[in-house]
């Protein structure tokens, strides 16, 4: 695993040992960032099932100002911290060991809003829909913010979840990527 583009292009990242996480391949990572970027001028990202932190670190490398990384696996948290430390990103990253639902509640209490939210949970559609509902209800997106969902390619997410509108759906072999953005005021 490596950083595909930006300030840290070509730098290698540690992967979480074992089979508990599924790193996003460089090919899919490049495709994702070509859809949502490819480069950014500031903003804040939430990488909710961060694994090794690869997606969030890629966003930081491409110009996102700050990232919050959350995973419930202790080994994943250790690897995220090591990857952030090796790239000297400590001042631009916060790392938390937490369950996704609890993390969203903590974020809401801090009144944070994100330009980008990455959701790459274990491949279960039910969890994605519930998380998207929470993101919508708690209004965790900045105007023009996006939620990127990585899931099994056979999963079809709804076109709308509250004010979140599906704007793109792509398949890369067994991987599906669905992007939601908040429908703007007055768009009826």
Secondary structure as the mmCIF struct_conf table of DSSP 4:
data_model
#
loop_
_struct_conf.conf_type_id
_struct_conf.id
_struct_conf.beg_label_comp_id
_struct_conf.beg_label_asym_id
_struct_conf.beg_label_seq_id
_struct_conf.end_label_comp_id
_struct_conf.end_label_asym_id
_struct_conf.end_label_seq_id
STRN STRN1 UNK A 2 UNK A 2
BEND BEND1 UNK A 5 UNK A 6
TURN_TY1_P TURN_TY1_P1 UNK A 7 UNK A 10
STRN STRN2 UNK A 12 UNK A 12
HELX_LH_PP_P HELX_LH_PP_P1 UNK A 14 UNK A 16
BEND BEND2 UNK A 17 UNK A 20
HELX_LH_PP_P HELX_LH_PP_P2 UNK A 23 UNK A 25
HELX_RH_AL_P HELX_RH_AL_P1 UNK A 26 UNK A 36
BEND BEND3 UNK A 38 UNK A 38
BEND BEND4 UNK A 41 UNK A 42
STRN STRN3 UNK A 44 UNK A 47
TURN_TY1_P TURN_TY1_P2 UNK A 48 UNK A 49
TURN_TY1_P TURN_TY1_P3 UNK A 51 UNK A 52
BEND BEND5 UNK A 53 UNK A 53
HELX_RH_AL_P HELX_RH_AL_P2 UNK A 54 UNK A 61
TURN_TY1_P TURN_TY1_P4 UNK A 62 UNK A 63
BEND BEND6 UNK A 65 UNK A 65
STRN STRN4 UNK A 66 UNK A 71
BEND BEND7 UNK A 72 UNK A 72
HELX_RH_AL_P HELX_RH_AL_P3 UNK A 74 UNK A 86
TURN_TY1_P TURN_TY1_P5 UNK A 87 UNK A 88
HELX_RH_3T_P HELX_RH_3T_P1 UNK A 90 UNK A 92
STRN STRN5 UNK A 93 UNK A 97
HELX_RH_AL_P HELX_RH_AL_P4 UNK A 100 UNK A 109
TURN_TY1_P TURN_TY1_P6 UNK A 110 UNK A 111
STRN STRN6 UNK A 114 UNK A 119
BEND BEND8 UNK A 122 UNK A 123
HELX_RH_AL_P HELX_RH_AL_P5 UNK A 125 UNK A 137
TURN_TY1_P TURN_TY1_P7 UNK A 138 UNK A 139
STRN STRN7 UNK A 141 UNK A 152
TURN_TY1_P TURN_TY1_P8 UNK A 153 UNK A 154
BEND BEND9 UNK A 159 UNK A 159
STRN STRN8 UNK A 160 UNK A 161
TURN_TY1_P TURN_TY1_P9 UNK A 162 UNK A 163
STRN STRN9 UNK A 164 UNK A 172
TURN_TY1_P TURN_TY1_P10 UNK A 173 UNK A 174
STRN STRN10 UNK A 175 UNK A 182
HELX_LH_PP_P HELX_LH_PP_P3 UNK A 183 UNK A 184
TURN_TY1_P TURN_TY1_P11 UNK A 185 UNK A 186
#
